[in-house]
């Protein structure tokens, strides 16, 4: 799932980026994890930026669609990918950090005049049979059930893409172009503007919680992975992580494990 995810990427121009101690960062916008805001660029952005800078590594941020960014990672054009599910990492044959950088849920949202509420996958399929559509994002993973359904019945889904796909789906829900929006509660709540909130109802979730990790291009040295893992440990122990998460209204995912 990421289900949706996530997702966040360090894009480099060549394999010598680590030697030059500068990484270029790319991601789609997935606030509060990754945001298009210089003052509040997202908690994952801030966490990784701080850890890297403490180790004298700098980076530049680039906004890219997730699917494209992961293709760059698989072909060693990207150094690191943040906020990926295990499925993303496995499918793209990336190296993986030991520690997670967050957690995501699979939540359903509908317009206020829509009485549908999630009860089961079987009931959902029955509802979709009434010429209904679900809004999803290209490149995201939604768990085994939905990934299989998307592949077998693509006509049930509207797939948004680009640098701000969640914003597109929120607008489509407001316009009645889609009937259900699937997303992580943190991101939907954070990104829905005043108008969207008035026309948005949380319609439940299926209790599928997924951890998100840092993915690394195949050529990355193990020392870089170990450096980031240790940096996250130190960030949490020092209390800096709690201060950072409070800024974005997020609780530490480790406390829920």
N, C-alpha and C positions, 0 to 999 in steps of 0.2 A: 504494500500500500504506500502510498504517499499520497501514501499511499501515494499521498500525493506528493508532494514532495515536490521537492525540494528541492529547491534544490538549488545547489550553489557550487560555483566552479572557479578554479584558478586556471586561467588561460595563459599559456606562455607562447612566445614566438618561436622558441627553439629549445632543445633539450639542455642548453647551457644556462637556463634561467636561474637555477639554483646556485650555480657557480657565481653568477652575477648578483646574487642575493636580491633578486626582485622577481615577483610573481604578478602576473596580470590576472585579475579575478573576473569571472563572468557568471551570470545567473539570470534566470527569469525572476520576476518580482513576486515574492511570496512572504509578504509581511505578516507577522512581526519577526519571522525568521530572517528574511532578506528584504530590504526596503529600498525604495528609490528616494532616499532622503539623506543628505550629507550629515545632518545633525543626529539622526536616528536611523542608521543604515540597516538595522536589524540585529538581533542579539547574536546570531551565529556569525555575522560579519564582524561584529565588535569583538567577540570572543577569539576568533581565529586571528584577526588583525593584531590584537594585543599579544597573543602568544608568539606570533611570528616576529613582531617588532622587538619583543624581549630577547629574541634570538638573532637580532640584526638582519631580519628578512623583511623587505617591504613589498607592497603590491599595488596594482592599479585595478579599479573595478570596471568591468564591461557588462552591459546588459545584453543577454542573449536568450533565445528560446531554449528551454531545457533539452528538448530532443536533439537540437543541433550541438549543444554543449557536450552532451554525453557522447555523441559521435566523435567530437574532437578528443575527448578523453580516451576513447578506445583506440584511437590512432596516434596516441602519444603527442597530440598537439595541445593537450591540457595537462597541467601538473596535478591538480587536486580538485575533487568534487565534493562539496559539502551538502549535508542534508539528504543523502540518498538512503533508500531502503536496502536491505540485504538483497532483494530481488534485482534492483537496479545494478548493484555492484556485481552480482553473479552474472547477469545477462551481458554486461559489457566487459567482463573479465578484468575487473579492476582489483588492485590491492585494497585492503580494508583496515581502517583503524580498529584498535581494540575497544575503545570507549565510544559510546554514543554521544551525540551532540543535541539530542532532543527526542521528543516522542510526538506522534501524530495519531489522531483518531479518524474514524470514518463516519462522518455525520451527514444527515439528510436535512435539506432546507426546502421549504415551499413558500408560496405567496400566502398572505393572510387569508385570502378567500378560498384556499384549497384545503379541504378537510382531511386529505390523506395524511396518515401517520404510519411510520415504519412499524411492522409487526414481525415480519419474517421475509426471507428471500422468496419463498413461494408466493406470498401475498403481493410482493413487489412486482414479480413477473406478471401476475394476473392484472395488476393495475396498468402496467406498461402495455398490455395487450389492447388497451382502449385508446390506441393512437397517441400515447404520451411519450415524452422524451426526457432524458436525463442529460444535464450538462456536465461534461468532464473536460479534462485538459490533456492535450497531446503530450505523450512522453511520461505521464504520471502512472504509477502503479496503484491499483485499487484493491489488491488482494486477489486470491485465487478465483473466488466466485465471479467477481466483476471482470477480471481480466479475461476469463473464459467467455463470459457473456458478451463482452465488447467484441471479441473475435468472432463469435458465432452469430451474433445478431447486431451488427453495427448500425442498423437502421433505427435502433432504439435510443441512440446517443447523438448528441450534438457535441462535436469535439472542437474546443477553442484552442488557439495557439497564439504565438507571439510573445512579447516580453511581459505583458500584464494580462494573462488569460483569465484569472479569477474575476477581474473587473468586467471583462466581457460577459462572463456567465452571470454575474450579478445583474447586469443591465438586461440580459436576455430574460432572466426570471422576472424582472420588473415589467418587461414588455409583454410577458406571456408567451414568449417564443419557446421556452422550455418549461417543464412542469416540476422537475426536481433538480436541485443542485446538490451534487456530492462534493464535500470538502471537509477540511479539517476545521473544527469549531474555532480554534485559535485564529486561524487566518481569515475565516469568513467574518467573525465578530469584529476583528481588527480593521478589516478593509471595507465593510459595509458603511456607506455614508448615511447621513440622516434620512434621506429619502428611501434608501434601500432598507434600513432598519424598520421603518414604518410598514413596509410591505414584505417582511421576512419573518418566518417562523421556523424555529428548530423543530424538525419533525422526527427526531430520534436518532439513534445510532445502533449499530449491530455489535457493539462491544469489541470490535477488532482494533486493538491498539498496536502500533508498530514503532519500533525505535528507528532513529535515523542516524547515519554515520558519515564519516568522511571517507570518500573513495579516492584512490590515488591511481594515476596512470601507471601502466606496467613498468616503465623504466625508473620510477622514483626509488631513490635509495631508502632502505629500511630505517636509516638514522633519522630521516625526515618524519616518518610515521611515528617513531618513538618519541621524537621531540614534541610533536603535537599532543600525543597522548599524555605525556608527562606534564605538559603545559596546562591541560584541562584539569588534571589532578590537582596541581598547585593552585589553579584559579578557584577551584571549589573550596579547597582547604583554607584559603586566605579570606574567604567571605566575599570576594569580588564577584563571583558568579551570582550570588543571591542579590547583590545590589544591581547587577546588570539585568537580571530577570525581572526584578521589581519594576524597573524602568519600563519594561514592555508588558507588564501585567501577566507574566508567565511564572508558574511555580516550577521548582526543580523536578525534572522527570524522575530522578533517582529516588525521590521521596515517595513515589507511587509504586516502586518496584518491590 
